[in-house]
Amino acid sequence: MIDYQPGDILLVPDEGSFSVVSVLQGMTRLNPVILHSTWQGSIYSNHAAIAIGTGKKYNSTELNVNQVAHATGKGGLCRGSVASYGGAMLVFRLTGSSWAGKAAHDVALAWTDGPSTGTYNTAKAANPAFHSSSYGSGARERARHYHLHRKTRGGPPGIKHEKKSMFCSMFAIAAYQAALGEGLSETYMALDAKNTSPMKLQDYLKTNGFWSQITA
């Protein structure tokens, strides 16, 4: 059994299931405009979340349940149980910085706190199939914005509008960029949050030397 630590990034593999996410990620891999490799990621990695420690299971008396913060189609920015995914998780931990995981955990808690949590945006979830995930000027601007709102209850407001909207891998990346700031994100999370799929996030975490995949 894996000993989850607050701030771990969890990816949910769904091998052989052609969900909408896997189809979009297949399109990403075929798109010649996408210059950055995705081959270390699986098209079946269809969800991303951040570990936030243990707590009471919702609508249950069960305690000490491993919990996650994430963006979902049903609950927007919210918290849930690792057990709801059947334990089939790929776990990645930032080993290059002793404080960043805890800081990202704190951001994830703030962004999923209270009734004003942001909504899940299905349209944005399609962005990675058509855009580069590189850490360019737009990505840096968004990283600065996330960092500015790292303590904002319910999540950061939109940069060009007030609607708060994210999808799963965008949430995980943005939480780390909020914790790290624009400069350190260059080293530890150099991705464009709004244009990165779970597949590309998996590829990045597997090939960035500051991240390690944790096994039982």
N, CA, C and O of each residue as an XYZ file, in Angstrom:
864
protein
N       0.838     -1.197      0.000
C       0.000      0.000      0.000
C       0.875      1.249      0.000
O       1.849      1.332      0.747
N       0.523      2.218     -0.840
C       1.309      3.437     -0.947
C       0.975      4.381      0.203
O      -0.189      4.573      0.554
N       2.017      4.960      0.776
C       1.846      5.951      1.832
C       1.774      7.329      1.174
O       2.797      7.964      0.920
N       0.549      7.777      0.903
C       0.378      9.060      0.236
C       0.852     10.199      1.134
O       0.645     10.178      2.347
N       1.484     11.184      0.524
C       1.874     12.387      1.246
C       1.120     13.583      0.683
O       0.877     13.648     -0.522
N       0.743     14.538      1.544
C       0.062     15.728      1.044
C       0.875     16.403     -0.057
O       2.067     16.660      0.108
N       0.228     16.682     -1.165
C       0.906     17.291     -2.297
C       1.269     16.320     -3.398
O       1.628     16.749     -4.495
N       1.187     15.017     -3.141
C       1.414     14.041     -4.213
C       0.415     14.284     -5.342
O      -0.749     14.598     -5.090
N       0.867     14.139     -6.574
C      -0.037     14.191     -7.719
C      -0.435     12.772     -8.070
O       0.421     11.907     -8.255
N      -1.731     12.534     -8.162
C      -2.265     11.214     -8.450
C      -2.897     11.217     -9.836
O      -3.674     12.110    -10.173
N      -2.558     10.213    -10.629
C      -3.148     10.039    -11.951
C      -3.908      8.728    -11.980
O      -3.444      7.716    -11.455
N      -5.075      8.752    -12.594
C      -5.937      7.572    -12.642
C      -5.830      6.929    -14.017
O      -6.277      7.510    -15.006
N      -5.240      5.732    -14.095
C      -5.193      5.031    -15.376
C      -6.478      4.242    -15.597
O      -7.021      3.654    -14.663
N      -6.954      4.233    -16.817
C      -8.165      3.477    -17.153
C      -7.885      2.715    -18.438
O      -8.485      2.978    -19.480
N      -6.966      1.770    -18.341
C      -6.465      1.065    -19.518
C      -7.584      0.394    -20.312
O      -8.412     -0.336    -19.767
N      -7.580      0.663    -21.603
C      -8.518      0.014    -22.500
C      -9.875      0.663    -22.579
O     -10.723      0.213    -23.350
N     -10.114      1.717    -21.802
C     -11.413      2.383    -21.813
C     -11.326      3.631    -22.676
O     -10.605      4.572    -22.343
N     -12.061      3.641    -23.786
C     -12.003      4.779    -24.694
C     -13.017      5.833    -24.270
O     -14.087      5.967    -24.864
N     -12.656      6.572    -23.232
C     -13.479      7.671    -22.755
C     -13.266      8.880    -23.658
O     -12.413      8.858    -24.546
N     -14.043      9.934    -23.427
C     -13.850     11.177    -24.169
C     -12.429     11.691    -23.964
O     -11.802     12.193    -24.897
N     -11.923     11.563    -22.734
C     -10.563     12.026    -22.436
C      -9.538     11.264    -23.258
O      -8.624     11.870    -23.819
N      -9.673      9.945    -23.338
C      -8.685      9.158    -24.080
C      -8.734      9.475    -25.573
O      -7.699      9.477    -26.241
N      -9.927      9.742    -26.099
C     -10.051     10.115    -27.512
C      -9.357     11.453    -27.767
O      -8.611     11.595    -28.735
N      -9.606     12.434    -26.890
C      -8.959     13.739    -27.038
C      -7.443     13.626    -26.929
O      -6.713     14.309    -27.647
N      -6.971     12.764    -26.031
C      -5.528     12.605    -25.868
C      -4.927     11.885    -27.064
O      -3.782     12.144    -27.434
N      -5.688     10.984    -27.671
C      -5.234     10.370    -28.903
C      -5.079     11.404    -30.009
O      -4.142     11.338    -30.805
N      -6.011     12.367    -30.056
C      -5.924     13.459    -31.028
C      -4.690     14.313    -30.766
O      -4.029     14.758    -31.705
N      -4.377     14.542    -29.489
C      -3.189     15.312    -29.128
C      -1.938     14.662    -29.698
O      -1.070     15.337    -30.252
N      -1.857     13.359    -29.559
C      -0.666     12.634    -30.008
C      -0.525     12.657    -31.525
O       0.585     12.559    -32.048
N      -1.638     12.785    -32.229
C      -1.605     12.791    -33.686
C      -1.430     14.190    -34.270
O      -1.152     14.333    -35.460
N      -1.590     15.219    -33.446
C      -1.557     16.594    -33.930
C      -0.111     17.035    -34.169
O       0.664     17.123    -33.217
N       0.268     17.315    -35.425
C       1.657     17.697    -35.709
C       2.048     19.041    -35.115
O       3.236     19.351    -35.024
N       1.064     19.851    -34.705
C       1.363     21.151    -34.108
C       1.896     20.985    -32.690
O       2.621     21.843    -32.187
N       1.528     19.863    -32.042
C       1.987     19.616    -30.683
C       3.421     19.098    -30.754
O       3.647     17.929    -31.067
N       4.379     19.957    -30.466
C       5.785     19.610    -30.656
C       6.373     18.859    -29.478
O       7.405     18.202    -29.617
N       5.729     18.947    -28.308
C       6.317     18.365    -27.106
C       5.870     16.918    -26.936
O       4.697     16.595    -27.120
N       6.793     16.073    -26.591
C       6.534     14.638    -26.489
C       5.438     14.320    -25.483
O       5.321     14.967    -24.443
N       4.646     13.321    -25.812
C       3.660     12.791    -24.861
C       3.828     11.288    -24.706
O       2.994     10.637    -24.078
N       4.897     10.724    -25.271
C       4.984      9.270    -25.366
C       5.255      8.583    -24.034
O       5.073      7.369    -23.934
N       5.680      9.308    -23.015
C       5.829      8.709    -21.690
C       4.517      8.745    -20.907
O       4.447      8.247    -19.783
N       3.495      9.326    -21.494
C       2.171      9.348    -20.881
C       1.233      8.428    -21.635
O       1.455      8.131    -22.809
N       0.190      7.977    -20.968
C      -0.782      7.074    -21.580
C      -2.051      7.832    -21.943
O      -2.505      8.685    -21.181
N      -2.625      7.526    -23.104
C      -3.890      8.156    -23.475
C      -5.001      7.741    -22.520
O      -6.060      8.367    -22.484
N      -4.759      6.681    -21.746
C      -5.777      6.196    -20.809
C      -5.671      6.839    -19.425
O      -6.493      6.552    -18.555
N      -4.682      7.695    -19.206
C      -4.623      8.441    -17.942
C      -5.679      9.536    -18.020
O      -5.461     10.581    -18.633
N      -6.821      9.287    -17.395
C      -7.966     10.160    -17.654
C      -8.360     11.075    -16.505
O      -9.378     11.763    -16.593
N      -7.572     11.102    -15.417
C      -7.907     12.022    -14.334
C      -6.660     12.322    -13.515
O      -5.768     11.483    -13.389
N      -6.608     13.530    -12.960
C      -5.497     13.953    -12.107
C      -6.051     14.609    -10.853
O      -7.104     15.246    -10.887
N      -5.330     14.446     -9.739
C      -5.769     15.006     -8.462
C      -4.550     15.237     -7.580
O      -3.450     14.783     -7.897
N      -4.749     15.942     -6.475
C      -3.684     16.195     -5.502
C      -4.067     15.587     -4.161
O      -5.165     15.822     -3.657
N      -3.161     14.806     -3.587
C      -3.408     14.201     -2.276
C      -3.412     15.291     -1.203
O      -2.552     16.172     -1.192
N      -4.394     15.215     -0.301
C      -4.506     16.243      0.748
C      -4.550     15.636      2.146
O      -4.971     16.295      3.096
N      -4.113     14.374      2.276
C      -4.087     13.761      3.599
C      -5.300     12.888      3.848
O      -5.951     12.437      2.905
N      -5.605     12.649      5.111
C      -6.714     11.770      5.466
C      -7.804     12.546      6.193
O      -7.580     13.629      6.734
N      -8.982     11.953      6.184
C     -10.114     12.573      6.867
C     -11.293     11.631      6.892
O     -11.162     10.455      6.550
N     -12.442     12.135      7.291
C     -13.658     11.338      7.369
C     -14.262     11.176      5.977
O     -14.372     12.141      5.221
N     -14.648      9.955      5.652
C     -15.274      9.686      4.371
C     -16.648     10.328      4.321
O     -17.410     10.245      5.284
N     -16.967     10.966      3.208
C     -18.250     11.657      3.070
C     -19.413     10.691      3.248
O     -19.415      9.591      2.696
N     -20.401     11.117      4.027
C     -21.621     10.341      4.257
C     -21.314      8.965      4.835
O     -21.966      7.979      4.491
N     -20.310      8.904      5.724
C     -19.900      7.636      6.310
C     -19.257      7.905      7.665
O     -18.856      9.030      7.961
N     -19.164      6.865      8.478
C     -18.472      6.987      9.766
C     -17.003      6.602      9.647
O     -16.260      6.679     10.625
N     -16.582      6.190      8.462
C     -15.208      5.739      8.256
C     -14.232      6.915      8.347
O     -14.428      7.949      7.709
N     -13.183      6.741      9.145
C     -12.189      7.787      9.352
C     -10.869      7.432      8.668
O     -10.700      6.324      8.161
N      -9.945      8.377      8.661
C      -8.593      8.166      8.129
C      -8.605      7.662      6.688
O      -7.833      6.775      6.323
N      -9.477      8.230      5.887
C      -9.572      7.880      4.476
C      -8.663      8.815      3.675
O      -8.700     10.030      3.868
N      -7.851      8.255      2.781
C      -7.004      9.085      1.929
C      -7.875      9.941      1.027
O      -8.761      9.432      0.340
N      -7.619     11.245      1.032
C      -8.452     12.168      0.289
C      -7.656     12.929     -0.759
O      -6.433     13.051     -0.681
N      -8.399     13.440     -1.752
C      -7.792     14.223     -2.823
C      -8.578     15.511     -3.021
O      -9.752     15.603     -2.663
N      -7.913     16.494     -3.593
C      -8.562     17.699     -4.102
C      -8.426     17.658     -5.617
O      -7.363     17.324     -6.140
N      -9.498     17.995     -6.318
C      -9.468     17.882     -7.778
C     -10.594     18.690     -8.408
O     -11.454     19.231     -7.714
N     -10.573     18.762     -9.733
C     -11.668     19.342    -10.503
C     -12.397     18.197    -11.185
O     -11.780     17.400    -11.891
N     -13.702     18.111    -10.980
C     -14.488     17.028    -11.566
C     -15.693     17.587    -12.310
O     -16.148     18.700    -12.048
N     -16.198     16.782    -13.247
C     -17.378     17.188    -13.989
C     -18.617     17.287    -13.125
O     -19.545     18.026    -13.454
N     -18.646     16.551    -12.022
C     -19.829     16.539    -11.164
C     -19.765     17.581    -10.055
O     -20.788     18.150     -9.674
N     -18.570     17.832     -9.539
C     -18.480     18.677     -8.356
C     -17.671     19.939     -8.481
O     -17.453     20.620     -7.479
N     -17.206     20.290     -9.691
C     -16.347     21.456     -9.809
C     -15.044     21.235     -9.063
O     -14.498     20.132     -9.092
N     -14.538     22.257     -8.400
C     -13.343     22.109     -7.572
C     -13.793     21.579     -6.221
O     -14.511     22.260     -5.489
N     -13.370     20.367     -5.890
C     -13.934     19.704     -4.710
C     -12.931     18.711     -4.130
O     -11.820     18.553     -4.637
N     -13.350     18.049     -3.059
C     -12.541     17.021     -2.404
C     -13.251     15.685     -2.502
O     -14.479     15.623     -2.555
N     -12.465     14.612     -2.525
C     -13.043     13.284     -2.629
C     -12.133     12.249     -2.007
O     -11.141     12.587     -1.361
N     -12.469     10.993     -2.204
C     -11.744      9.878     -1.612
C     -10.938      9.137     -2.665
O     -11.417      8.902     -3.775
N      -9.715      8.771     -2.312
C      -8.900      7.950     -3.203
C      -9.593      6.626     -3.483
O      -9.505      6.093     -4.589
N     -10.287      6.094     -2.475
C     -10.937      4.790     -2.608
C     -11.980      4.774     -3.714
O     -12.284      3.712     -4.257
N     -12.532      5.928     -4.056
C     -13.557      5.966     -5.100
C     -12.990      5.595     -6.463
O     -13.749      5.334     -7.396
N     -11.666      5.569     -6.590
C     -11.025      5.170     -7.840
C     -10.491      3.742     -7.779
O      -9.734      3.318     -8.653
N     -10.879      3.022     -6.769
C     -10.506      1.616     -6.682
C      -9.044      1.372     -6.373
O      -8.559      0.252     -6.533
N      -8.341      2.383     -5.938
C      -6.939      2.212     -5.569
C      -5.982      2.182     -6.740
O      -4.772      2.064     -6.548
N      -6.511      2.287     -7.970
C      -5.656      2.240     -9.153
C      -5.114      3.627     -9.452
O      -5.648      4.343    -10.299
N      -4.063      4.000     -8.761
C      -3.491      5.333     -8.897
C      -2.009      5.266     -9.252
O      -1.279      4.408     -8.757
N      -1.577      6.179    -10.114
C      -0.154      6.417    -10.321
C       0.205      7.617     -9.457
O      -0.437      8.663     -9.550
N       1.217      7.477     -8.627
C       1.538      8.502     -7.634
C       2.893      9.126     -7.960
O       3.894      8.424     -8.106
N       2.909     10.455     -8.070
C       4.144     11.183     -8.354
C       4.397     12.190     -7.240
O       3.486     12.873     -6.773
N       5.670     12.264     -6.823
C       6.045     13.127     -5.703
C       7.216     14.027     -6.113
O       8.187     13.566     -6.713
N       7.108     15.299     -5.784
C       8.191     16.240     -6.053
C       9.290     16.040     -5.020
O       9.115     16.370     -3.847
N      10.411     15.504     -5.454
C      11.519     15.220     -4.542
C      12.604     16.286     -4.613
O      13.560     16.253     -3.839
N      12.458     17.231     -5.539
C      13.470     18.265     -5.692
C      13.278     19.454     -4.781
O      14.122     20.350     -4.747
N      12.169     19.482     -4.032
C      11.900     20.598     -3.124
C      11.150     20.076     -1.914
O      10.109     19.434     -2.055
N      11.671     20.345     -0.731
C      11.089     19.786      0.486
C       9.811     20.489      0.917
O       9.020     19.925      1.673
N       9.600     21.710      0.447
C       8.452     22.485      0.925
C       7.322     22.615     -0.092
O       6.186     22.907      0.281
N       7.622     22.401     -1.373
C       6.643     22.708     -2.416
C       5.412     21.811     -2.364
O       4.302     22.269     -2.633
N       5.598     20.526     -2.017
C       4.453     19.628     -1.930
C       3.452     20.089     -0.887
O       2.245     20.091     -1.125
N       3.969     20.482      0.281
C       3.084     20.987      1.336
C       2.412     22.284      0.897
O       1.233     22.499      1.179
N       3.152     23.143      0.213
C       2.584     24.409     -0.244
C       1.479     24.178     -1.276
O       0.450     24.852     -1.241
N       1.688     23.223     -2.200
C       0.657     22.900     -3.186
C      -0.566     22.294     -2.507
O      -1.699     22.556     -2.908
N      -0.333     21.488     -1.483
C      -1.422     20.929     -0.679
C      -2.248     22.052     -0.061
O      -3.478     21.986     -0.067
N      -1.592     23.079      0.471
C      -2.303     24.200      1.081
C      -3.131     24.961      0.043
O      -4.249     25.390      0.328
N      -2.581     25.125     -1.154
C      -3.327     25.774     -2.238
C      -4.560     24.953     -2.595
O      -5.657     25.495     -2.733
N      -4.375     23.639     -2.744
C      -5.491     22.762     -3.104
C      -6.604     22.826     -2.062
O      -7.784     22.798     -2.411
N      -6.231     22.910     -0.786
C      -7.234     23.028      0.271
C      -7.992     24.345      0.153
O      -9.216     24.373      0.278
N      -7.272     25.429     -0.086
C      -7.926     26.737     -0.204
C      -8.871     26.774     -1.397
O      -9.982     27.296     -1.303
N      -8.430     26.222     -2.508
C      -9.234     26.294     -3.727
C     -10.463     25.387     -3.688
O     -11.405     25.592     -4.454
N     -10.464     24.400     -2.816
C     -11.634     23.514     -2.702
C     -12.406     23.779     -1.417
O     -13.192     22.942     -0.974
N     -12.183     24.927     -0.830
C     -12.829     25.261      0.442
C     -14.060     26.132      0.218
O     -13.994     27.156     -0.463
N     -15.189     25.713      0.801
C     -16.366     26.563      0.801
C     -17.249     26.410     -0.417
O     -16.895     25.716     -1.370
N     -18.394     27.057     -0.385
C     -19.398     26.904     -1.442
C     -19.076     27.647     -2.726
O     -19.755     27.448     -3.733
N     -18.060     28.496     -2.718
C     -17.777     29.317     -3.892
C     -16.751     28.686     -4.818
O     -16.122     29.380     -5.617
N     -16.579     27.368     -4.715
C     -15.574     26.703     -5.542
C     -15.899     26.848     -7.018
O     -17.062     26.916     -7.416
N     -14.841     26.892     -7.821
C     -15.004     27.086     -9.249
C     -15.668     25.902     -9.925
O     -15.755     24.809     -9.365
N     -16.127     26.139    -11.123
C     -16.812     25.104    -11.883
C     -15.830     24.340    -12.760
O     -14.750     24.833    -13.088
N     -16.226     23.127    -13.132
C     -15.461     22.326    -14.090
C     -15.800     22.840    -15.480
O     -16.966     23.121    -15.759
N     -14.820     22.969    -16.349
C     -15.059     23.494    -17.678
C     -14.732     22.446    -18.730
O     -13.565     22.172    -19.012
N     -15.786     21.861    -19.310
C     -15.614     20.808    -20.309
C     -14.941     21.344    -21.560
O     -14.103     20.665    -22.154
N     -15.301     22.562    -21.967
C     -14.707     23.141    -23.172
C     -13.203     23.315    -23.010
O     -12.442     23.024    -23.932
N     -12.770     23.786    -21.844
C     -11.336     23.953    -21.608
C     -10.617     22.613    -21.630
O      -9.454     22.540    -22.027
N     -11.297     21.553    -21.207
C     -10.669     20.233    -21.167
C     -10.271     19.754    -22.555
O      -9.435     18.860    -22.683
N     -10.865     20.340    -23.602
C     -10.510     19.961    -24.971
C      -9.300     20.737    -25.486
O      -8.743     20.375    -26.523
N      -8.884     21.785    -24.797
C      -7.764     22.621    -25.256
C      -6.493     21.843    -25.569
O      -5.863     22.103    -26.594
N      -6.085     20.879    -24.704
C      -4.804     20.210    -24.946
C      -4.715     19.470    -26.271
O      -3.615     19.209    -26.758
N      -5.852     19.127    -26.860
C      -5.818     18.411    -28.134
C      -5.408     19.320    -29.285
O      -5.060     18.838    -30.363
N      -5.447     20.624    -29.064
C      -5.232     21.558    -30.167
C      -4.165     22.621    -29.891
O      -3.881     23.447    -30.758
N      -3.572     22.606    -28.691
C      -2.608     23.640    -28.334
C      -1.370     23.032    -27.672
O      -1.420     21.932    -27.121
N      -0.274     23.763    -27.737
C       0.965     23.327    -27.103
C       0.894     23.524    -25.592
O       0.290     24.480    -25.106
N       1.517     22.609    -24.862
C       1.555     22.702    -23.399
C       2.831     23.377    -22.901
O       3.112     23.345    -21.702
N       3.603     23.982    -23.791
C       4.888     24.567    -23.402
C       4.694     25.766    -22.470
O       3.650     26.419    -22.473
N       5.722     26.030    -21.681
C       5.676     27.078    -20.661
C       6.117     28.405    -21.271
O       7.198     28.912    -20.975
N       5.255     28.959    -22.133
C       5.557     30.212    -22.805
C       5.021     31.418    -22.056
O       4.716     31.338    -20.866
N       4.908     32.544    -22.765
C       4.515     33.797    -22.108
C       3.110     33.727    -21.522
O       2.868     34.234    -20.426
N       2.179     33.099    -22.249
C       0.823     32.972    -21.726
C       0.772     32.100    -20.490
O       0.069     32.411    -19.528
N       1.522     31.002    -20.516
C       1.568     30.101    -19.361
C       2.179     30.803    -18.155
O       1.730     30.613    -17.025
N       3.199     31.612    -18.397
C       3.838     32.348    -17.303
C       2.879     33.379    -16.698
O       2.833     33.564    -15.482
N       2.127     34.036    -17.558
C       1.142     34.999    -17.063
C       0.131     34.304    -16.158
O      -0.228     34.813    -15.096
N      -0.320     33.134    -16.596
C      -1.291     32.398    -15.779
C      -0.651     31.914    -14.475
O      -1.299     31.926    -13.429
N       0.616     31.488    -14.530
C       1.298     31.051    -13.307
C       1.391     32.196    -12.298
O       1.202     31.991    -11.099
N       1.681     33.396    -12.786
C       1.714     34.562    -11.892
C       0.342     34.803    -11.272
O       0.233     35.121    -10.088
N      -0.689     34.650    -12.074
C      -2.062     34.845    -11.599
C      -2.419     33.806    -10.539
O      -3.002     34.142     -9.509
N      -2.070     32.551    -10.790
C      -2.355     31.501     -9.804
C      -1.623     31.791     -8.491
O      -2.183     31.629     -7.407
N      -0.364     32.221     -8.606
C       0.424     32.512     -7.405
C      -0.200     33.660     -6.605
O      -0.233     33.626     -5.374
N      -0.686     34.661     -7.312
C      -1.334     35.795     -6.658
C      -2.567     35.344     -5.878
O      -2.890     35.905     -4.831
N      -3.250     34.326     -6.398
C      -4.492     33.850     -5.783
C      -4.307     32.507     -5.074
O      -5.254     31.728     -4.957
N      -3.093     32.239     -4.605
C      -2.821     30.944     -3.991
C      -3.622     30.721     -2.707
O      -3.813     29.577     -2.295
N      -4.089     31.786     -2.076
C      -4.866     31.649     -0.844
C      -6.343     31.987     -1.046
O      -7.099     32.072     -0.078
N      -6.753     32.179     -2.297
C      -8.131     32.574     -2.576
C      -9.086     31.409     -2.350
O      -8.977     30.374     -3.008
N      -9.993     31.573     -1.447
C     -10.958     30.522     -1.129
C     -11.868     30.273     -2.330
O     -12.473     31.200     -2.868
N     -11.956     29.025     -2.736
C     -12.799     28.671     -3.868
C     -12.105     28.696     -5.206
O     -12.713     28.352     -6.219
N     -10.833     29.098     -5.241
C     -10.084     29.059     -6.483
C      -9.886     30.421     -7.115
O     -10.578     31.377     -6.765
N      -8.936     30.518     -8.055
C      -8.608     31.802     -8.681
C      -9.682     32.228     -9.668
O     -10.264     31.382    -10.346
N      -9.956     33.531     -9.761
C     -10.877     34.005    -10.798
C     -10.216     33.891    -12.160
O      -8.994     33.785    -12.265
N     -11.042     33.913    -13.206
C     -10.498     33.865    -14.555
C      -9.651     35.085    -14.846
O      -9.897     36.157    -14.293
N      -8.657     34.938    -15.707
C      -7.762     36.052    -16.016
C      -8.478     37.107    -16.858
O      -8.325     38.304    -16.615
N      -9.254     36.670    -17.841
C      -9.928     37.613    -18.734
C     -11.425     37.711    -18.466
O     -12.119     38.479    -19.133
N     -11.918     36.971    -17.533
C     -13.325     37.049    -17.158
C     -13.443     36.529    -15.740
O     -12.463     36.042    -15.176
N     -14.606     36.623    -15.163
C     -14.760     36.282    -13.752
C     -15.173     34.836    -13.509
O     -15.239     34.404    -12.358
N     -15.450     34.087    -14.557
C     -15.863     32.695    -14.366
C     -14.677     31.863    -13.898
O     -13.609     31.892    -14.509
N     -14.866     31.141    -12.837
C     -13.816     30.262    -12.326
C     -14.015     28.886    -12.948
O     -15.038     28.246    -12.707
N     -13.073     28.431    -13.727
C     -13.285     27.159    -14.400
C     -11.961     26.460    -14.653
O     -11.004     27.063    -15.139
N     -11.921     25.166    -14.310
C     -10.737     24.350    -14.523
C     -11.162     22.939    -14.899
O     -12.327     22.570    -14.753
N     -10.200     22.151    -15.389
C     -10.393     20.712    -15.531
C      -9.294     20.037    -14.719
O      -8.440     20.716    -14.149
N      -9.308     18.703    -14.661
C      -8.538     17.996    -13.632
C      -7.035     18.260    -13.666
O      -6.460     18.647    -12.649
N      -6.388     18.058    -14.813
C      -4.936     18.254    -14.858
C      -4.576     19.729    -14.751
O      -3.525     20.077    -14.213
N      -5.442     20.592    -15.259
C      -5.232     22.032    -15.108
C      -5.189     22.403    -13.631
O      -4.342     23.193    -13.213
N      -6.097     21.838    -12.841
C      -6.144     22.119    -11.409
C      -4.848     21.690    -10.722
O      -4.276     22.455     -9.945
N      -4.384     20.474    -11.002
C      -3.176     19.959    -10.347
C      -1.955     20.810    -10.687
O      -1.153     21.134     -9.811
N      -1.821     21.167    -11.960
C      -0.681     21.980    -12.390
C      -0.768     23.384    -11.801
O       0.219     23.918    -11.295
N      -1.959     23.975    -11.874
C      -2.145     25.342    -11.380
C      -1.880     25.437     -9.884
O      -1.325     26.432     -9.415
N      -2.270     24.413     -9.130
C      -2.023     24.427     -7.684
C      -0.525     24.458     -7.401
O      -0.076     25.171     -6.504
N       0.247     23.687     -8.164
C       1.704     23.710     -7.974
C       2.307     25.039     -8.421
O       3.199     25.570     -7.760
N       1.823     25.576     -9.537
C       2.355     26.860     -9.986
C       1.983     27.980     -9.022
O       2.747     28.928     -8.837
N       0.807     27.870     -8.409
C       0.415     28.846     -7.393
C       1.357     28.790     -6.200
O       1.717     29.821     -5.632
N       1.752     27.586     -5.829
C       2.664     27.411     -4.697
C       4.087     27.854     -5.039
O       4.768     28.458     -4.211
N       4.529     27.555     -6.251
C       5.919     27.789     -6.639
C       6.191     29.206     -7.120
O       7.286     29.730     -6.921
N       5.204     29.825     -7.749
C       5.437     31.097     -8.417
C       5.985     30.879     -9.817
O       6.362     29.764    -10.178
N       6.027     31.939    -10.599
C       6.425     31.832    -12.001
C       7.839     31.287    -12.172
O       8.065     30.426    -13.022
N       8.789     31.771    -11.383
C      10.186     31.396    -11.564
C      10.475     29.945    -11.257
O      11.062     29.249    -12.086
N      10.078     29.468    -10.086
C      10.342     28.080     -9.705
C       9.527     27.093    -10.536
O       9.917     25.935    -10.682
N       8.400     27.545    -11.079
C       7.623     26.665    -11.956
C       8.433     26.282    -13.185
O       8.232     25.210    -13.756
N       9.345     27.155    -13.591
C      10.227     26.862    -14.727
C      11.005     25.576    -14.495
O      11.283     24.836    -15.439
N      11.354     25.307    -13.249
C      12.128     24.116    -12.907
C      11.247     22.921    -12.585
O      11.525     21.807    -13.029
N      10.192     23.143    -11.821
C       9.433     22.026    -11.256
C       8.088     21.746    -11.927
O       7.568     20.636    -11.812
N       7.507     22.740    -12.633
C       6.193     22.526    -13.249
C       6.046     23.440    -14.465
O       5.171     24.304    -14.514
N       6.931     23.224    -15.449
C       6.996     24.083    -16.632
C       6.014     23.611    -17.695
O       6.410     23.089    -18.738
N       4.739     23.801    -17.417
C       3.667     23.415    -18.326
C       2.649     24.548    -18.397
O       2.544     25.363    -17.480
N       1.907     24.589    -19.493
C       0.778     25.511    -19.591
C      -0.438     24.794    -19.027
O      -0.983     23.890    -19.661
N      -0.858     25.193    -17.847
C      -1.908     24.454    -17.137
C      -3.156     24.261    -17.983
O      -3.725     23.170    -17.996
N      -3.592     25.289    -18.684
C      -4.864     25.192    -19.401
C      -4.755     24.428    -20.716
O      -5.765     24.171    -21.371
N      -3.532     24.066    -21.103
C      -3.342     23.308    -22.340
C      -2.637     21.975    -22.107
O      -2.004     21.443    -23.019
N      -2.740     21.434    -20.901
C      -2.052     20.184    -20.574
C      -3.047     19.121    -20.140
O      -3.811     19.321    -19.195
N      -3.033     18.003    -20.826
C      -3.916     16.874    -20.519
C      -3.286     15.996    -19.439
O      -2.098     16.141    -19.152
N      -4.059     15.086    -18.833
C      -3.459     14.122    -17.898
C      -2.331     13.314    -18.540
O      -1.341     12.996    -17.881
N      -2.482     12.979    -19.834
C      -1.439     12.233    -20.537
C      -0.135     13.025    -20.582
O       0.927     12.486    -20.270
N      -0.206     14.289    -20.965
C       0.999     15.119    -21.041
C       1.574     15.361    -19.653
O       2.793     15.391    -19.485
N       0.712     15.532    -18.657
C       1.200     15.695    -17.290
C       1.968     14.457    -16.858
O       3.021     14.574    -16.232
N       1.463     13.279    -17.178
C       2.166     12.038    -16.845
C       3.528     11.996    -17.531
O       4.528     11.638    -16.910
N       3.565     12.357    -18.794
C       4.833     12.389    -19.533
C       5.831     13.331    -18.850
O       7.004     12.992    -18.690
N       5.363     14.500    -18.454
C       6.239     15.493    -17.822
C       6.775     14.985    -16.491
O       7.967     15.111    -16.213
N       5.908     14.415    -15.673
C       6.330     13.957    -14.351
C       7.303     12.784    -14.446
O       8.170     12.623    -13.587
N       7.162     11.971    -15.485
C       8.053     10.823    -15.655
C       9.419     11.229    -16.205
O      10.400     10.510    -16.015
N       9.489     12.363    -16.876
C      10.743     12.750    -17.526
C      11.443     13.920    -16.836
O      12.573     14.257    -17.190
N      10.783     14.543    -15.852
C      11.411     15.616    -15.088
C      12.138     14.999    -13.897
O      11.526     14.304    -13.086
N      13.429     15.248    -13.791
C      14.245     14.590    -12.775
C      13.921     14.964    -11.341
O      14.386     14.305    -10.412
N      13.139     16.003    -11.149
C      12.780     16.416     -9.789
C      11.539     15.696     -9.261
O      11.164     15.862     -8.101
N      10.902     14.891    -10.127
C       9.715     14.146     -9.725
C      10.027     12.653     -9.724
O      10.798     12.173    -10.555
N       9.426     11.925     -8.790
C       9.609     10.474     -8.715
C       8.250      9.796     -8.669
O       7.320     10.276     -8.021
N       8.151      8.666     -9.372
C       6.930      7.866     -9.260
C       7.058      6.975     -8.034
O       8.054      6.270     -7.871
N       6.049      7.010     -7.176
C       6.061      6.279     -5.917
C       5.293      4.974     -6.087
O       4.166      4.966     -6.582
N       5.907      3.882     -5.675
C       5.252      2.576     -5.758
C       5.152      1.972     -4.364
O       5.836      2.396     -3.433
N       4.283      0.973     -4.243
C       4.062      0.336     -2.934
C       5.320     -0.400     -2.486
O       5.334     -0.999     -1.411
